[in-house]
Amino acid sequence: MSSSRVVCFLAVSLLAICASAHHASTGRYDPNTFGTIEGEITDIFWRNPHVRFLISRTNASGQLEEWEVEFGSVNTVERLGVSRDVVAVGDRISVYGRMGRNGLTAMFAASIVLPNGEEVALQADPDRRYGITERALREAENADAALRSDIFRVWVPVTRPRTGFGTFDWPLTDVGRAAQAAWDPENDPALQCIPPGLPTAMDNPYPVQFVDRGDTIVFLLEEWDGERTIYMNGEGEPAQAYMGRSVGRWEDGVLVVETTDIDWRFVDDLGTPQSEDVVINERFSLSEDGTDLFWVARITDPVNFTEPVVMEASWTWVPGNEIKPFNCALPGDAQ
């Protein structure tokens, strides 16, 4: 196995639930408070970005209250073998997960106990989601050398930049600190199915894919059905403005990309700002055996940062994985 495969594959645990909750959920839940609720399902929303249940229960004071319970995307739970028919309105279930902030009657669930007593895990490490087994890794390492020599494949995530949950210490200017302090998580664009731009979009737990189209390279992200166009022969218009204008070149097998004109005002999913002057320089490189992909990004924004910010992530290649449609929807949309 390639020594570059990072040992942060998380089990179904407190760490796994923190790794999976992101974007529309990070600002709503307390990363350090976990609990269990039990009640009756009154509504089910089985769509991306997150599956949601409404659960009615009687609290310790004898009052009836409604809880919103959400967990991974449809793509995630279906990869774990959890289908829509596992629960129904009227079922009485028990749910364990991360509790809402400031008394919010909401939870990001790690597991549920069904009426028949079966416990169903709703979060899992990349191994289980994407079939990262010893056999699959050996198959990748033994694949044709020509196939392993370029980046034009589907890659599954191993490590992420981890910009969420307040774990990244941003070198903010006074302007940047003021903007971050004013952020209201209820105004998160993801709650309206507005997809994130760069660099936020790179912090996600789903497959990505490079597609060679001659003068351009298209970088597909499963989450939000994201698409970046990287121009390899001069500049052009971005396919999606919030991804910016990306111009690339090859340097000794490394894809080097500079992105400007990003019509997206956040660096992460917690309201850390970026200005229209931001410039992102990225390097995508392969491991020696061609089975791992590494990303390093240097983000320069003199309006909000006192110094450049560096982000890193990595993916691995497991034959057979594919990009699935995301099709974000809002509660109330037809299912």
N, C-alpha and C positions, 0 to 999 in steps of 0.2 A: 504494500500500500504506500502511496506517496506520502512522504514525511510532511508535506505541506498541508495535509488535511488537518484543519484545526480541531482541537479536542473540545469544542464547545457544543457538540451535539447534546441537546438538553433532553432529559427524561420528562415524562408527564408529571410535572411537579409544579411548585410555586415558580420556579425559574421558567418553566415552559409557558405558563400562562402569561408571565411578564413579557416573554419574547414574542408572543403572538398578538397581544393587544397593542394596537398602534393606530396612528392616524385618528379617526373619529373617536377613539376610545381613550387615548392616553391621558387627556386632561380631565376626564370624568371620574376616574377611579383612583383610589389610594393604593399605591404599590406595596404598602406594608400592612394592609388590613384585609384579612380574609375571614370568611364566615360561611354559614349554611342557612338557607331559607327553604321552607317547605310550603307548598300551596298548590292551587289549581290553575292550570293553563287556561287563559281566557282568549288568547290570540297568538297566532304564529306568523312570523314574517320570514320566509325562507328565501332570501335574496341577498346578494352582495350589497354593501361591503361586509356586513356582519349579520348573521342569523339572529333574530330577536324573538323572545317570548314575552308576553305579559302574564304575570302570575299574581293571582289574588290570594292573600293570606290574612289571617288574624294575628295581630302582634301581641306582645306580652301584656299590653294594656286592654286587650279585648277589642281593639279597633280594627276594622277592615282596612287594609291598605293594598295598593297596587304596586308591583315591582316590575321594572323593565330589566330583563335578563338578556344579555347578548353574549355571543362567543365568536368563534372563527367564521371566516367566510364560507359560503357554499362550497367553493373550490377546496378549501382545507378539509372540511368535515367529510365531503364526499371522497377525498383521497384517503381518509381514515376508515371508509366503509360505513359512514353514518348517513342514512338516507332520510328523506322528508317524512316517510311513514313511520319513523321510530317513535313519534309522539303524536298526539291529537288533542284538539281543544277538549277540555273536560278532564284530561288526565291529571292526577295528583302526583307531583314529583318533588324530589329534594334536589337542590342545586348547591354546589360548592364553588366558591370563586372569590374574586377580588371585589371589595365593597366600594360603593360610590363615595365620593368625597363630600364632606360637609353635610352629612345626613341625607344625601341623595338616595332615594329608594331605587337603586340600580345596582347591577352586579355584572362583572365580566366573568363568565363561568368557565371553570376548568373541567367539571364533570357533572353529570346528572345521574340520579337514581330513578329508574323507571318504576311504574306501578307494580311490575312483577318482581322488583327487588334487584334487577340487573343494573350494574353501574356502567355507564358509558363515558369513556374519556373523550373530551372535545378538543384537547390540545395534544400535540405530539411533537417529538423532535424531528429534524429533517430526515433521519434514517428511515423512519416509518412512513413519512409522507411521500418520499420520493424513491423508496426502494434502494437506499444506500446500504447494500449488504456487501460482505466480503466477495461473494461471487460476482456481483455487479461491478465492483471496483476492479477485480481481476480482468473482467471482460473489457472494461475501458482501457486498462493498461496494455492489454494484448491486442487492441484494435489496430487496424492498418496505420502505419506511421504517417502516411499522407493525410489521413483523416484527423490525426492528433496534432497536425502541424499548424492548423489555422483556428480561428475563433468562431467560425461560422457553424455554430451548433446551439442546442438548447442547454443552458446551464442552470443547475439548481443551487439554492443558497446554502452556504456553510456559515459564514460570519456576516454580520451587518454593521453599518456604522454606529448603531446604537445611539442615535441622537435623541431618542425619546426618554420619558420618565425622569427628566432633569438630571441625567447621568453625565451629560456633556458640559464641561465648564467653558462656556463661550467667552472669548476675550472681547467683551462688549465696550463700545464707547458710551458716553452718557446718553447719546441719542438712542443707541441700541438698547440700553437698559430701560429707558423710559418706554420704548415701544413694547418690549417684552413684558414689562410690568402691567401694561394696559391690556394685554391679551385676555380675552374671555373665551374659554374652551367651548362654550355653547355657540360661539360664532365660527367654529372650525369649518372651513369650506367642505371638508369631507362629509359633514352631516347633511349637506345638500348635494352629495354625489359630484362635487366639483373636484376633479382629479388634481393631485399635487404636481407642481413642476420641479425643476432641478433646484437644489440637490435633493429635496425631500423624497422625490420619487425613487431614488436609489436605495433608500432604507426600507426594504420590503422583503417579506418572507416567501416570495413566489419565483418561479422560473423566469429567466430572461433569454433572449435569443438574438444573435447577430445574423443578418441576412445581407449577402453581397449583391448589390445591384449596379455594379460597374463604377460609375462616378460617385455613387453614394453608398453608404453603409446604413442600413436601417437597424436600429436597436429596439427590439420589442420587449415590453415589460408586461407580464400577465396582469399584474395589479392595475386596475383602472383602464385596462386595454391601452396602456401607454405606448407611445411610439416616438422615437427620436430619429431624426434624419441627420447623418453625419456626412458633410460634403467633403469629398476627397480631392476635388479639382476646382477650387475656388468656392466662393460663398453662394448661398442661395437662401430662399425663404424657409423658415422652420415649418415643418408639417403641423406642429402644435406649438403655438407661440409661448405657452408656459414652459416649454422645454428649451426655449432659446434658440440661438443660431450657433450650430456646432460645425467647426471646420477641423478636419482630421488629417493626419499624415502618419506614415510608417517610419519608425526608427528602430532598425535592427530587430524586426519582428514585434515591436511594441506599438500598439495603436495609441497615438498621442492626440488628444482632442482639446481644443479651446472653445469654450461656449460663452457667448455674450448675448446682450439683448433679451434677457430672460424676463418674461412677463409674469413673474411669480414673486411675491413679496415675502416669502418665508424660507428659512433654512431647514427647519424641522417641523414637527407637528404640534409644537407647544408654543407657537407664536414668536419664536426668535426671528427677528426681521432680517431681510436683505433688501438692498436698494437696487435701483435700475442700473447702478454702476458696477454691480457684481460681475466678476470674471471667474470662471471655473476652468482650471486646467486639470485634465485627467490623463491617466496612463493605465491602459489595459494590457496585462502581460500574462503569458502562459507559464505554467511550471515546466521544468525540464522535460518531463514525460508527456506533457500536453494534456493532462487530465484535470488540471486546476486552472482557474482564471482569477487573477488578482486585479483589484481596482484601487488606485490611490488618486485622490482628488485634492487639489489645493485651491481654496476658495479665498478670493481677495475682494473685500468690500470696505473701502476706507470710511464710508458713512457709518457703518454699524460695528466694525471690528477694528481693534487696535493693532492687530497683526493677522496675517493669513491663517486660515483654519485648514487643517488636514483631516480628511476622512479616509477610511479604508474599509474594504469589504472583500469577500472572496466567494467563489462559486466552484462547484465541481461538476464533472460530466458523468452522467449515468445514462447510458443508452436506453431509449424507450420513453423518456419523459417528453412532454410536449407542453406548449402554451395553450391554456384553456381560455375561453371567453370569460370576461369578468361581469359585464352587464350590470353595473351598479343600478340600484333602484331605491326609491324612498318609500317608507311605510305609507300605505294608501294606494301605491301604484298597483296595477293589475299583476297578479302572480301567475 
